[in-house]
Amino acid sequence: MNNTYHPTPDGFYGEFGGAYVPEMLHANVAHLQEVYQQIMDEPEFKQEFEQLLSDYVGRPSPLYLAKKLSAIHGCNIYLKREDLNHTGAHKINNTIGQILLAKRLNKKRIIAETGAGQHGVATATVCALMGLECIVYMGAVDIKRQAPNVARMQMLGAKVVPAESGSKTLKDATNEAIRDWINNAEDTHYIIGSAIGPHPYPDMVTKFQSVISEEVKYQLKEKTGKDHPDYVVACVGGGSNAAGAFYHFLHDERVKLILAEAAGKGIDSGESAATSILGTKGIIHGCMTLLMQTEDGQIVEPYSLSAGLDYPGIGPMHAHLIKTGRATVHAATDDEAMQAVIALSKDEGIIPALETAHALAILERIDFKKEDNVVICLSGRGDKDLNTFIDYIDKSK
């Protein structure tokens, strides 16, 4: 097994990763593999990327000491405020990078998949900024439960296409986006939003999101005198926010890496998205990873109240981190996540995204010490989930 947590040249993290794509996409993906790192290393690319992160996105995002949350859990809890980025989540970091890459590849048309809608909004935003056509695929179920983000995408000029197959959620939106990509490979760049997909996407997305942990290092140094936390906690579906929050600490054994998955109505309820617990090794959307599947390899439909975690797979880097024991996973139910939303809102005056709330919900399962510095990636804000929150609170009365 690979003794590093970075990918090999052919895109494998240990036994996970690689590029399993249809013949029609092979040339496209192979070319991207050849040039992506070279383009990302160009001084002009770096300068434009960093300038947009600063002047357009509003980075660095704050690292906030949540005093009430810290008192409850008996440690020092810092929230990495990705919810304060332009568009309201971490997703914009990756879409800025990929739109700059697409322009250098002379692509005129951009497609994306989205679950909770944050990646769709971020993609529509950068397409509007750069004047490129934007098509976003979104599950029909998610379109209904994430209506505010659908409206935002449309205002930004994107065409939102519903996925009507399967569970009509993120997996199915991804399937539709890949079909589009196959049919329009020559002029289209697919901006994948998670740290998943064929190589080089998991590595590329992770590197664009690594600005999160890069900032944490110096921000924590300023606040505590240490440039590393004792724990980093992040929610995971495909896993881009977790990948970015972990990146600069992957090989620092002083830092414990904690992933929070969606248990839905319960891990063994038959309505769950706890992929690392319920999943086995298989291929989904272009990479070898852990995924929920039957004995004969058919995808098991995932379930989570959270649209962004409602996915049957997990990024290959995360699968490798779990397999090697470098990362620990806990799963939170819908009810636990909702209670975490309510608690953070009332205790800290911050309404988190339902995805992020899963990371908050598992804190009570970890035995923290008083002196521990814990960083939680607050990956998005909860505006998009207000209808879900209101429905939940009404049903609980």
Residue, then its C-alpha position, 0 to 999 in steps of 0.5 A: m500500500n502506498n505509504t503517502y496520502h498523496p496520489t501516485p502518477d496514475g492517480f491512486y491513493g493506495e488501492f483507491g483512485g485511478a481513471y475508469v472512463p468511457e473511450m469517448l472521454h479517454a483523450n480528454v481525461a488523458h490530456l487533463q492528466e498531462v497538463y493540469q499540474q503544469i498549468m497550476d504551477e504557472p506563475e500567472f495562473k497562481q497569481e490570478f487564482e490567489q488574487l481572485l480568492s482574495d478580492y472576489v471570494g474574500r479570503p482568508s476566511p476567519l478562524y473563529l474561537a467558538k467559546k460556548l461550543s468550547a465550554i460544552h465540549g471541554c476544549n478549544i473549538y475553532l470554526k474555519r468560516e468557509d460559510l463567509n466566502h462569496t456564495g456561502a461555502h467552500k465550493i467557490n475555491n475549487t470553481i475559481g481554480q477550475i474555471l481558470l484551468a478551463k479557459r487555458l484549455n480553450k473550453k467554451r462550455i461548462i457543465a457541473e453536478t450539484g446536490a445541495g446546490q452550493h457547487g452549482v451556485a459556485t460554478a454558475t458564479v464563475c461562469a458569469l464572471m468569465g462569460l462562459e456557458c453554464i449547464v448544471y445537472m441537479g436531481a429533481v428531488d434536490i431541486k425541490r428541497q434546495a429551491p433558493n439555490v436553484a433560483r440563484m443559479q438561474m439568476l446567474g445565467a445557468k441552465v439547471v437541468p433536472a435528473e429524473s432517474g434513480s433517486k433523483t439526487l446527487k448520484d443521478a445528477t452526476n450520471e447526467a453530467i457525465r453523459d453530457w460530457i461524453n457527447n460534448a467532450e471537445d468543447t466542454h469542461y466538467i467542473i466536478g465539485s467533490a474530491i471524486g471522479p477520474h484522476p486528476y479530479p480528486d487531486m486537482v479539487t483537493k489542491f484547489q481546496s487546500v487553501i483551507s488548511e494552508e490558512v489554518k496553519y498560520q491563523l492558528k499559529e497567530k492565536t495559539g503559538k502552534d501551527h497545527p491543531d490537535y484535531v481537524v473535523a469535517c463532514v464528508g460525502g464526496g469530500s472536498n471540504a474535508a480534503g482541503a481542511f486535511y491537506h496540509f496535515l495529512h502527514d503530521e501524525r500530531v493531528k487527528l483527522i475526523l470525518a463525519e458521514a450522514a447516517g440518515k435515519g440510522i446506519d442499519s435502517g436501510e436509509s443511510a449514506a454512511t458509505s465508509i461503514l456500509g460500503t465496499k470497494g468498487i467503481i463509481h463515476g470514474c474512480m475506484t473507491l468505497l461505495m454502497q452496493t449490492e453483492d452483484g455490484q448494483i448501487v444502493e440508493p443512499y439517503s440523507l436529509s442533507a442533499g450534499l451528503d446524499y451520495p453512495g460513494i466517498g472520495p478515494m483519498h478519504a477511502h485510503l485515509i480510512k483504510t490505513g487508519r489515518a482518519t476516523v469516521h463517525a456517522a450522524t443521523d438526520d435528527e442529530a444533525m438537526q439538533a446540531v444546527i439548532a444548538l449552533s444557531k442559538d449558542e453562537g449565532i451561526i446557522p450552519a449548512l445541514e452538511t456541516a452540522h454532521a461534523l458538529a453532531i459527532l463532537e460528543r463522541i470524541d474524548f477531548k482534553k482541555e488543552d486540545n485545539v480542535v478545528i471544524c471546517l464550517s463548510g457552508r451556511g444554512d440559508k439554503d436549508l431554511n425550508t428543511f429546518i422550518d419543516y423539521i421544527d414544525k414536525s417536532k412541535 
